[in-house]
């Protein structure tokens, strides 16, 4: 059975809602993921999982969430060869860089050897009912990429 972790940063609750919906999709498919706020974990912990899903809102003009910065720096000390990964985040189209934090995390995961199996999921601000359905589907698609 595959072990999956979802690590997220959320300031207003939007990205947390996305994380919860992705976790629901995984549960509907028979996998119980570990879901953690980024401030409650460290980068080394994710090396113990087959599947890694990271989520961050984009701050300002394209920055990673402040809560994610230490974790991001710690990632330089790990290797993720053979791991499958995906990224999601809450975005705001009023800024010049739409969802750049998602792109930043995708790039970092690839640099560390992970196989990013899905295109980054970017949702405008607070996820709607339809957006949450997309998140649940994202979780199920991630499982398929693991062969589950």
Secondary structure as GFF3:
##gff-version 3
##sequence-region A 1 148
A	DSSP	beta_strand	4	9	.	.	.	ID=ss1
A	DSSP	alpha_helix	14	28	.	.	.	ID=ss2
A	DSSP	beta_strand	34	37	.	.	.	ID=ss3
A	DSSP	three_ten_helix	38	40	.	.	.	ID=ss4
A	DSSP	three_ten_helix	43	48	.	.	.	ID=ss5
A	DSSP	beta_strand	51	56	.	.	.	ID=ss6
A	DSSP	beta_strand	58	59	.	.	.	ID=ss7
A	DSSP	beta_strand	63	64	.	.	.	ID=ss8
A	DSSP	three_ten_helix	66	68	.	.	.	ID=ss9
A	DSSP	alpha_helix	69	74	.	.	.	ID=ss10
A	DSSP	three_ten_helix	75	77	.	.	.	ID=ss11
A	DSSP	beta_strand	84	91	.	.	.	ID=ss12
A	DSSP	alpha_helix	100	111	.	.	.	ID=ss13
A	DSSP	beta_strand	115	116	.	.	.	ID=ss14
A	DSSP	beta_strand	121	124	.	.	.	ID=ss15
A	DSSP	alpha_helix	129	145	.	.	.	ID=ss16
###
